Amino acid sequence: MKRTLVLFLTLAVGLVLSAGLMAQKFKNLALTPPMGWNSWNCFGPNINEELIKEIADAMVSTGMRDAGYVYLVIDDGWQWKRDEEGNIIPNPKKFPHGMKALADYVHSKGLKFGIYSDAGRKTCQGLPGSRGYEYQDARTYAGWGVDYLKYDWCYHGKQNAEASYKLMRDALYRAGRPIVFSICEWGTTKPWTWAKDIGHLWRTTEDIQDCWDCVNEWGGMGWTLILDKQVGLESYAGPGHWNDPDMLEVGNGGMTLNEYRAHFSMWCMLAAPLMAGNDIRKMTAEIKEILLNREVIAVDQDPLGRQGIKLTDIGDYEIWAKELAGGELAVALLNRGTVPVNAVLRWGYFLRKFKMRGVYKIRDLWKHKFVGTTSRKLKVKVPPHDVIMLRLVKAR
């Protein structure tokens, strides 16, 4: 009896220590906002093995991988059914070689492999969800070599969101593979107030649409409307836990280059996850220039992990600022109107507000050149539906 008790206590202590170690590994993921590509915005459920391999190849050949886009995430539409033992089975027509082989191919390209499921009985496409199979699915994903899980919120019935996502988080811990956990709950229960220790990122709104400010009857909206909803959420974001205003629409054809440039710039100011959603196999040079602007990406990936804040809102003209490591600052001038804005920046206000001392050089991150110093005011013209993005760099 005593021996049994000792063995039981030893096993219990071992499980606790193991869970603690896994939790620490989990927390060390996504110390900067995750970057990658997701299949949904461009392809919806029309995905297959050949497409994903071609995207993996393109992420390498276009330079996206080397710019930081490392997660290749397959969204809704890959599932088929469960077998007699409850194991989830990929659609054999779409993925004839299975997910493990596909994950191996993605990994061979120096990328990380992501997949999608749902906290409810079904996914949004009506395919098998993970409700009641959380631990089984987590083990399956770990066995396949999954590095990222996007977890949706369709067909959830009367489930409690926090409890449902915590259940899958615990299942991922138990499975033993560090997996970035993306909470796609659409912001309905204010996940920023409870998700910090459950997932690495959480959606703050309904789905993004490929437009400037449109609204769909079911709740989808253009990116500027999503931007408005990020104001006030700054304190919840930081290394390992990010507000997620949804994936990028850059390059999907519904907006102008100016509008895409503004969209990308503001997502970087928000320290948002950068999940491209276009067909990167067919990117134009102009779209590639936006998505691969490393100076703008560096603002998003800054290790301080601060989300940008809106400083000024004068009708269609907004000024945003984002504190950066090393005492530097990013500033975005956003023109939401249809006529140019002649802006004058006097830097004393910025320096006082963010307790910055000395003179800083001002770098235009889209022109890739220095345009002055903080010792003088800066006059710029912000085009309609566009942005000017600046970085205050310490003078050496």
One Martini backbone bead per residue (centre of mass of N, CA, C, O) as a GRO file, in nm:
protein
  396
    1MET     BB    1   0.060   0.061  -0.023
    2LYS     BB    2   0.299   0.253   0.014
    3ARG     BB    3   0.420   0.205  -0.265
    4THR     BB    4   0.175   0.307  -0.422
    5LEU     BB    5   0.178   0.593  -0.303
    6VAL     BB    6   0.459   0.671  -0.399
    7LEU     BB    7   0.407   0.629  -0.701
    8PHE     BB    8   0.176   0.829  -0.722
    9LEU     BB    9   0.331   1.081  -0.622
   10THR     BB   10   0.554   1.069  -0.833
   11LEU     BB   11   0.369   1.094  -1.077
   12ALA     BB   12   0.233   1.362  -0.999
   13VAL     BB   13   0.490   1.532  -0.987
   14GLY     BB   14   0.577   1.477  -1.278
   15LEU     BB   15   0.326   1.604  -1.412
   16VAL     BB   16   0.359   1.886  -1.296
   17LEU     BB   17   0.643   1.941  -1.408
   18SER     BB   18   0.573   1.892  -1.704
   19ALA     BB   19   0.351   2.110  -1.726
   20GLY     BB   20   0.535   2.346  -1.646
   21LEU     BB   21   0.736   2.317  -1.880
   22MET     BB   22   0.525   2.348  -2.106
   23ALA     BB   23   0.421   2.626  -2.024
   24GLN     BB   24   0.691   2.770  -2.070
   25LYS     BB   25   0.718   2.704  -2.371
   26PHE     BB   26   0.452   2.838  -2.451
   27LYS     BB   27   0.531   3.132  -2.346
   28ASN     BB   28   0.793   3.149  -2.550
   29LEU     BB   29   0.603   3.212  -2.760
   30ALA     BB   30   0.540   3.485  -2.940
   31LEU     BB   31   0.728   3.747  -2.865
   32THR     BB   32   0.631   3.808  -3.141
   33PRO     BB   33   0.442   3.857  -3.388
   34PRO     BB   34   0.309   3.656  -3.594
   35MET     BB   35   0.427   3.516  -3.909
   36GLY     BB   36   0.254   3.462  -4.236
   37TRP     BB   37   0.018   3.224  -4.379
   38ASN     BB   38  -0.326   3.213  -4.505
   39SER     BB   39  -0.587   3.056  -4.693
   40TRP     BB   40  -0.867   3.209  -4.670
   41ASN     BB   41  -0.886   3.496  -4.815
   42CYS     BB   42  -0.836   3.355  -5.106
   43PHE     BB   43  -0.956   3.028  -5.087
   44GLY     BB   44  -1.082   2.917  -4.857
   45PRO     BB   45  -1.186   2.577  -4.897
   46ASN     BB   46  -0.993   2.575  -5.167
   47ILE     BB   47  -0.793   2.319  -5.087
   48ASN     BB   48  -0.456   2.167  -5.122
   49GLU     BB   49  -0.161   2.011  -5.144
   50GLU     BB   50  -0.043   2.157  -5.391
   51LEU     BB   51  -0.092   2.445  -5.299
   52ILE     BB   52   0.075   2.437  -5.037
   53LYS     BB   53   0.344   2.373  -5.172
   54GLU     BB   54   0.351   2.626  -5.351
   55ILE     BB   55   0.348   2.825  -5.118
   56ALA     BB   56   0.604   2.731  -4.984
   57ASP     BB   57   0.786   2.794  -5.221
   58ALA     BB   58   0.706   3.102  -5.237
   59MET     BB   59   0.806   3.185  -4.953
   60VAL     BB   60   1.097   3.151  -5.052
   61SER     BB   61   1.130   3.289  -5.343
   62THR     BB   62   1.015   3.584  -5.241
   63GLY     BB   63   1.126   3.627  -4.923
   64MET     BB   64   0.926   3.581  -4.685
   65ARG     BB   65   1.074   3.404  -4.491
   66ASP     BB   66   1.321   3.605  -4.451
   67ALA     BB   67   1.112   3.834  -4.338
   68GLY     BB   68   0.921   3.624  -4.123
   69TYR     BB   69   0.733   3.426  -4.285
   70VAL     BB   70   0.676   3.104  -4.124
   71TYR     BB   71   0.365   3.054  -4.123
   72LEU     BB   72   0.171   2.780  -4.248
   73VAL     BB   73  -0.187   2.805  -4.280
   74ILE     BB   74  -0.456   2.589  -4.257
   75ASP     BB   75  -0.772   2.619  -4.303
   76ASP     BB   76  -1.070   2.565  -4.370
   77GLY     BB   77  -1.127   2.230  -4.544
   78TRP     BB   78  -0.946   1.961  -4.458
   79GLN     BB   79  -1.166   1.800  -4.354
   80TRP     BB   80  -1.386   1.508  -4.308
   81LYS     BB   81  -1.355   1.285  -4.064
   82ARG     BB   82  -1.414   1.023  -3.838
   83ASP     BB   83  -1.321   0.755  -3.700
   84GLU     BB   84  -1.394   0.494  -3.488
   85GLU     BB   85  -1.181   0.646  -3.273
   86GLY     BB   86  -1.198   0.974  -3.344
   87ASN     BB   87  -1.015   1.044  -3.567
   88ILE     BB   88  -0.896   1.279  -3.764
   89ILE     BB   89  -0.961   1.329  -4.121
   90PRO     BB   90  -0.847   1.403  -4.404
   91ASN     BB   91  -0.905   1.488  -4.715
   92PRO     BB   92  -0.819   1.260  -4.962
   93LYS     BB   93  -0.845   1.444  -5.218
   94LYS     BB   94  -0.676   1.691  -5.109
   95PHE     BB   95  -0.489   1.488  -4.898
   96PRO     BB   96  -0.342   1.201  -4.992
   97HIS     BB   97  -0.071   1.213  -4.783
   98GLY     BB   98  -0.129   1.388  -4.560
   99MET     BB   99  -0.018   1.589  -4.290
  100LYS     BB  100   0.262   1.485  -4.224
  101ALA     BB  101   0.386   1.515  -4.508
  102LEU     BB  102   0.324   1.817  -4.534
  103ALA     BB  103   0.478   1.914  -4.287
  104ASP     BB  104   0.752   1.811  -4.385
  105TYR     BB  105   0.765   1.995  -4.630
  106VAL     BB  106   0.746   2.263  -4.485
  107HIS     BB  107   0.995   2.216  -4.302
  108SER     BB  108   1.204   2.183  -4.544
  109LYS     BB  109   1.163   2.515  -4.595
  110GLY     BB  110   1.178   2.663  -4.306
  111LEU     BB  111   0.893   2.611  -4.188
  112LYS     BB  112   0.573   2.640  -4.040
  113PHE     BB  113   0.290   2.449  -3.921
  114GLY     BB  114  -0.061   2.502  -3.982
  115ILE     BB  115  -0.392   2.483  -3.827
  116TYR     BB  116  -0.749   2.400  -3.810
  117SER     BB  117  -1.021   2.471  -3.577
  118ASP     BB  118  -1.291   2.401  -3.334
  119ALA     BB  119  -1.479   2.446  -3.035
  120GLY     BB  120  -1.697   2.308  -3.173
  121ARG     BB  121  -1.867   2.066  -3.345
  122LYS     BB  122  -1.811   2.269  -3.581
  123THR     BB  123  -1.721   2.425  -3.835
  124CYS     BB  124  -1.794   2.684  -4.048
  125GLN     BB  125  -1.814   2.440  -4.282
  126GLY     BB  126  -1.933   2.173  -4.126
  127LEU     BB  127  -1.704   2.037  -3.992
  128PRO     BB  128  -1.518   1.882  -3.777
  129GLY     BB  129  -1.476   1.945  -3.458
  130SER     BB  130  -1.336   1.949  -3.110
  131ARG     BB  131  -1.570   1.877  -2.949
  132GLY     BB  132  -1.469   1.613  -2.730
  133TYR     BB  133  -1.149   1.608  -2.886
  134GLU     BB  134  -0.908   1.770  -2.773
  135TYR     BB  135  -0.686   1.560  -2.690
  136GLN     BB  136  -0.686   1.401  -2.952
  137ASP     BB  137  -0.615   1.636  -3.143
  138ALA     BB  138  -0.355   1.730  -3.009
  139ARG     BB  139  -0.204   1.466  -3.060
  140THR     BB  140  -0.230   1.470  -3.363
  141TYR     BB  141  -0.087   1.738  -3.418
  142ALA     BB  142   0.179   1.661  -3.289
  143GLY     BB  143   0.230   1.415  -3.480
  144TRP     BB  144   0.236   1.601  -3.744
  145GLY     BB  145   0.385   1.891  -3.669
  146VAL     BB  146   0.247   2.118  -3.533
  147ASP     BB  147   0.283   2.496  -3.468
  148TYR     BB  148  -0.027   2.592  -3.535
  149LEU     BB  149  -0.347   2.709  -3.390
  150LYS     BB  150  -0.659   2.766  -3.522
  151TYR     BB  151  -0.949   2.863  -3.311
  152ASP     BB  152  -1.272   2.856  -3.340
  153TRP     BB  153  -1.657   2.969  -3.301
  154CYS     BB  154  -1.843   2.753  -3.410
  155TYR     BB  155  -2.093   2.569  -3.295
  156HIS     BB  156  -2.108   2.639  -2.955
  157GLY     BB  157  -2.356   2.731  -2.829
  158LYS     BB  158  -2.329   2.728  -2.461
  159GLN     BB  159  -2.048   2.781  -2.443
  160ASN     BB  160  -1.761   2.862  -2.277
  161ALA     BB  161  -1.498   3.028  -2.387
  162GLU     BB  162  -1.278   3.009  -2.174
  163ALA     BB  163  -1.310   2.703  -2.119
  164SER     BB  164  -1.268   2.601  -2.411
  165TYR     BB  165  -0.977   2.719  -2.452
  166LYS     BB  166  -0.848   2.592  -2.202
  167LEU     BB  167  -0.887   2.300  -2.285
  168MET     BB  168  -0.699   2.315  -2.535
  169ARG     BB  169  -0.451   2.412  -2.394
  170ASP     BB  170  -0.420   2.160  -2.212
  171ALA     BB  171  -0.395   1.966  -2.450
  172LEU     BB  172  -0.134   2.086  -2.564
  173TYR     BB  173   0.036   2.036  -2.324
  174ARG     BB  174  -0.001   1.724  -2.314
  175ALA     BB  175   0.116   1.668  -2.604
  176GLY     BB  176   0.423   1.823  -2.604
  177ARG     BB  177   0.390   2.061  -2.822
  178PRO     BB  178   0.483   2.355  -2.936
  179ILE     BB  179   0.192   2.572  -2.982
  180VAL     BB  180   0.042   2.808  -3.139
  181PHE     BB  181  -0.241   2.996  -3.000
  182SER     BB  182  -0.535   3.083  -3.186
  183ILE     BB  183  -0.795   3.297  -3.098
  184CYS     BB  184  -1.124   3.270  -3.274
  185GLU     BB  185  -1.383   3.464  -3.116
  186TRP     BB  186  -1.439   3.779  -3.224
  187GLY     BB  187  -1.477   3.945  -2.935
  188THR     BB  188  -1.751   3.872  -2.772
  189THR     BB  189  -1.586   3.822  -2.467
  190LYS     BB  190  -1.329   3.975  -2.429
  191PRO     BB  191  -1.039   3.815  -2.447
  192TRP     BB  192  -0.833   4.029  -2.336
  193THR     BB  193  -0.933   3.963  -2.026
  194TRP     BB  194  -0.854   3.615  -2.043
  195ALA     BB  195  -0.615   3.509  -2.269
  196LYS     BB  196  -0.312   3.540  -2.186
  197ASP     BB  197  -0.294   3.227  -2.045
  198ILE     BB  198  -0.403   3.067  -2.317
  199GLY     BB  199  -0.301   3.250  -2.551
  200HIS     BB  200  -0.118   3.437  -2.806
  201LEU     BB  201  -0.393   3.509  -2.958
  202TRP     BB  202  -0.676   3.743  -3.030
  203ARG     BB  203  -0.962   3.815  -3.147
  204THR     BB  204  -1.150   4.141  -3.178
  205THR     BB  205  -1.326   4.056  -3.436
  206GLU     BB  206  -1.454   4.024  -3.703
  207ASP     BB  207  -1.410   3.979  -4.019
  208ILE     BB  208  -1.221   4.063  -4.268
  209GLN     BB  209  -1.220   4.284  -4.550
  210ASP     BB  210  -1.157   4.378  -4.895
  211CYS     BB  211  -1.161   4.689  -4.757
  212TRP     BB  212  -1.192   4.996  -4.615
  213ASP     BB  213  -1.538   5.040  -4.498
  214CYS     BB  214  -1.703   4.797  -4.500
  215VAL     BB  215  -2.026   4.617  -4.443
  216ASN     BB  216  -2.161   4.326  -4.331
  217GLU     BB  217  -2.442   4.169  -4.214
  218TRP     BB  218  -2.255   3.951  -4.041
  219GLY     BB  219  -1.985   4.166  -3.961
  220GLY     BB  220  -1.803   4.225  -4.167
  221MET     BB  221  -1.499   4.432  -4.226
  222GLY     BB  222  -1.312   4.683  -4.269
  223TRP     BB  223  -1.003   4.788  -4.156
  224THR     BB  224  -1.079   5.070  -4.033
  225LEU     BB  225  -1.294   4.954  -3.836
  226ILE     BB  226  -1.101   4.773  -3.685
  227LEU     BB  227  -0.907   4.990  -3.591
  228ASP     BB  228  -1.106   5.135  -3.400
  229LYS     BB  229  -1.129   4.868  -3.203
  230GLN     BB  230  -0.823   4.901  -3.078
  231VAL     BB  231  -0.894   5.120  -2.905
  232GLY     BB  232  -0.793   5.041  -2.564
  233LEU     BB  233  -0.604   4.758  -2.602
  234GLU     BB  234  -0.296   4.806  -2.534
  235SER     BB  235  -0.255   4.671  -2.240
  236TYR     BB  236  -0.291   4.357  -2.352
  237ALA     BB  237  -0.026   4.378  -2.500
  238GLY     BB  238   0.251   4.145  -2.568
  239PRO     BB  239   0.477   3.927  -2.510
  240GLY     BB  240   0.282   3.636  -2.601
  241HIS     BB  241   0.033   3.866  -2.629
  242TRP     BB  242  -0.221   3.935  -2.882
  243ASN     BB  243  -0.382   4.138  -3.069
  244ASP     BB  244  -0.630   4.041  -3.331
  245PRO     BB  245  -0.739   4.202  -3.641
  246ASP     BB  246  -0.650   4.007  -3.844
  247MET     BB  247  -0.586   3.944  -4.151
  248LEU     BB  248  -0.448   4.004  -4.447
  249GLU     BB  249  -0.541   4.178  -4.773
  250VAL     BB  250  -0.296   4.203  -4.928
  251GLY     BB  251  -0.352   4.143  -5.281
  252ASN     BB  252  -0.683   4.077  -5.338
  253GLY     BB  253  -0.816   4.346  -5.516
  254GLY     BB  254  -1.009   4.563  -5.335
  255MET     BB  255  -0.761   4.764  -5.343
  256THR     BB  256  -0.534   4.991  -5.329
  257LEU     BB  257  -0.212   5.056  -5.278
  258ASN     BB  258  -0.255   5.271  -5.066
  259GLU     BB  259  -0.446   5.100  -4.888
  260TYR     BB  260  -0.248   4.868  -4.838
  261ARG     BB  261  -0.027   5.037  -4.708
  262ALA     BB  262  -0.200   5.130  -4.471
  263HIS     BB  263  -0.280   4.857  -4.360
  264PHE     BB  264   0.005   4.752  -4.302
  265SER     BB  265   0.105   4.983  -4.123
  266MET     BB  266  -0.117   4.958  -3.897
  267TRP     BB  267  -0.053   4.669  -3.815
  268CYS     BB  268   0.234   4.744  -3.720
  269MET     BB  269   0.145   4.953  -3.507
  270LEU     BB  270  -0.029   4.717  -3.347
  271ALA     BB  271   0.123   4.452  -3.321
  272ALA     BB  272   0.033   4.253  -3.535
  273PRO     BB  273  -0.035   3.991  -3.685
  274LEU     BB  274   0.127   3.862  -3.994
  275MET     BB  275  -0.118   3.732  -4.217
  276ALA     BB  276  -0.113   3.642  -4.509
  277GLY     BB  277  -0.384   3.623  -4.796
  278ASN     BB  278  -0.248   3.576  -5.063
  279ASP     BB  279  -0.127   3.501  -5.386
  280ILE     BB  280   0.214   3.455  -5.385
  281ARG     BB  281   0.256   3.335  -5.678
  282LYS     BB  282   0.116   3.635  -5.802
  283MET     BB  283   0.283   3.871  -5.729
  284THR     BB  284   0.340   4.182  -5.740
  285ALA     BB  285   0.578   4.414  -5.698
  286GLU     BB  286   0.401   4.604  -5.521
  287ILE     BB  287   0.310   4.393  -5.310
  288LYS     BB  288   0.588   4.298  -5.231
  289GLU     BB  289   0.686   4.573  -5.122
  290ILE     BB  290   0.494   4.575  -4.887
  291LEU     BB  291   0.539   4.288  -4.744
  292LEU     BB  292   0.882   4.345  -4.760
  293ASN     BB  293   0.906   4.578  -4.556
  294ARG     BB  294   1.144   4.583  -4.314
  295GLU     BB  295   1.099   4.853  -4.167
  296VAL     BB  296   0.802   4.795  -4.098
  297ILE     BB  297   0.829   4.519  -3.970
  298ALA     BB  298   1.013   4.615  -3.732
  299VAL     BB  299   0.781   4.750  -3.582
  300ASP     BB  300   0.614   4.496  -3.529
  301GLN     BB  301   0.889   4.326  -3.414
  302ASP     BB  302   0.938   4.470  -3.170
  303PRO     BB  303   1.054   4.369  -2.852
  304LEU     BB  304   0.874   4.547  -2.667
  305GLY     BB  305   0.554   4.510  -2.750
  306ARG     BB  306   0.397   4.762  -2.849
  307GLN     BB  307   0.105   4.917  -2.889
  308GLY     BB  308  -0.039   5.139  -3.065
  309ILE     BB  309  -0.146   5.486  -3.054
  310LYS     BB  310  -0.387   5.734  -3.048
  311LEU     BB  311  -0.336   6.085  -3.054
  312THR     BB  312  -0.495   6.184  -3.324
  313ASP     BB  313  -0.837   6.319  -3.417
  314ILE     BB  314  -0.912   6.485  -3.736
  315GLY     BB  315  -1.125   6.323  -3.860
  316ASP     BB  316  -0.936   6.196  -4.129
  317TYR     BB  317  -0.697   6.264  -3.925
  318GLU     BB  318  -0.422   6.063  -3.803
  319ILE     BB  319  -0.219   5.995  -3.506
  320TRP     BB  320   0.037   5.759  -3.451
  321ALA     BB  321   0.205   5.563  -3.184
  322LYS     BB  322   0.521   5.368  -3.123
  323GLU     BB  323   0.699   5.211  -2.905
  324LEU     BB  324   1.050   5.143  -2.886
  325ALA     BB  325   1.330   5.017  -2.869
  326GLY     BB  326   1.574   5.235  -2.744
  327GLY     BB  327   1.381   5.502  -2.743
  328GLU     BB  328   1.196   5.483  -2.981
  329LEU     BB  329   0.976   5.591  -3.269
  330ALA     BB  330   0.660   5.549  -3.414
  331VAL     BB  331   0.492   5.719  -3.695
  332ALA     BB  332   0.149   5.770  -3.807
  333LEU     BB  333  -0.009   5.907  -4.100
  334LEU     BB  334  -0.361   5.913  -4.142
  335ASN     BB  335  -0.568   5.916  -4.441
  336ARG     BB  336  -0.931   5.883  -4.470
  337GLY     BB  337  -0.962   6.062  -4.700
  338THR     BB  338  -1.008   6.233  -5.039
  339VAL     BB  339  -0.786   6.435  -4.945
  340PRO     BB  340  -0.525   6.598  -4.885
  341VAL     BB  341  -0.277   6.639  -4.620
  342ASN     BB  342  -0.136   6.911  -4.446
  343ALA     BB  343   0.137   6.847  -4.244
  344VAL     BB  344   0.253   6.941  -3.905
  345LEU     BB  345   0.548   6.862  -3.719
  346ARG     BB  346   0.597   6.896  -3.369
  347TRP     BB  347   0.827   6.734  -3.152
  348GLY     BB  348   0.787   6.815  -2.856
  349TYR     BB  349   0.538   6.650  -2.786
  350PHE     BB  350   0.661   6.367  -2.826
  351LEU     BB  351   0.905   6.393  -2.634
  352ARG     BB  352   0.740   6.442  -2.379
  353LYS     BB  353   0.538   6.202  -2.377
  354PHE     BB  354   0.800   5.981  -2.417
  355LYS     BB  355   1.064   6.073  -2.278
  356MET     BB  356   1.256   6.224  -2.487
  357ARG     BB  357   1.603   6.279  -2.560
  358GLY     BB  358   1.707   6.488  -2.781
  359VAL     BB  359   1.807   6.406  -3.106
  360TYR     BB  360   1.624   6.300  -3.397
  361LYS     BB  361   1.591   6.104  -3.659
  362ILE     BB  362   1.401   6.101  -3.968
  363ARG     BB  363   1.229   5.818  -4.102
  364ASP     BB  364   1.116   5.701  -4.406
  365LEU     BB  365   0.974   5.379  -4.456
  366TRP     BB  366   0.893   5.412  -4.774
  367LYS     BB  367   1.150   5.583  -4.882
  368HIS     BB  368   1.421   5.513  -4.738
  369LYS     BB  369   1.468   5.795  -4.568
  370PHE     BB  370   1.588   6.084  -4.453
  371VAL     BB  371   1.386   6.400  -4.347
  372GLY     BB  372   1.525   6.474  -4.065
  373THR     BB  373   1.470   6.641  -3.751
  374THR     BB  374   1.359   6.732  -3.424
  375SER     BB  375   1.467   7.040  -3.454
  376ARG     BB  376   1.238   7.031  -3.676
  377LYS     BB  377   0.985   7.076  -3.854
  378LEU     BB  378   0.738   6.881  -4.038
  379LYS     BB  379   0.646   6.871  -4.382
  380VAL     BB  380   0.351   6.703  -4.513
  381LYS     BB  381   0.187   6.494  -4.761
  382VAL     BB  382  -0.117   6.319  -4.735
  383PRO     BB  383  -0.266   6.102  -4.902
  384PRO     BB  384  -0.530   5.951  -4.995
  385HIS     BB  385  -0.564   5.663  -4.850
  386ASP     BB  386  -0.303   5.699  -4.658
  387VAL     BB  387   0.051   5.687  -4.554
  388ILE     BB  388   0.287   5.799  -4.308
  389MET     BB  389   0.603   5.651  -4.207
  390LEU     BB  390   0.786   5.691  -3.902
  391ARG     BB  391   1.124   5.719  -3.754
  392LEU     BB  392   1.279   5.766  -3.445
  393VAL     BB  393   1.627   5.816  -3.446
  394LYS     BB  394   1.902   5.795  -3.292
  395ALA     BB  395   2.160   5.998  -3.263
  396ARG     BB  396   2.512   5.919  -3.299
   0.00000   0.00000   0.00000
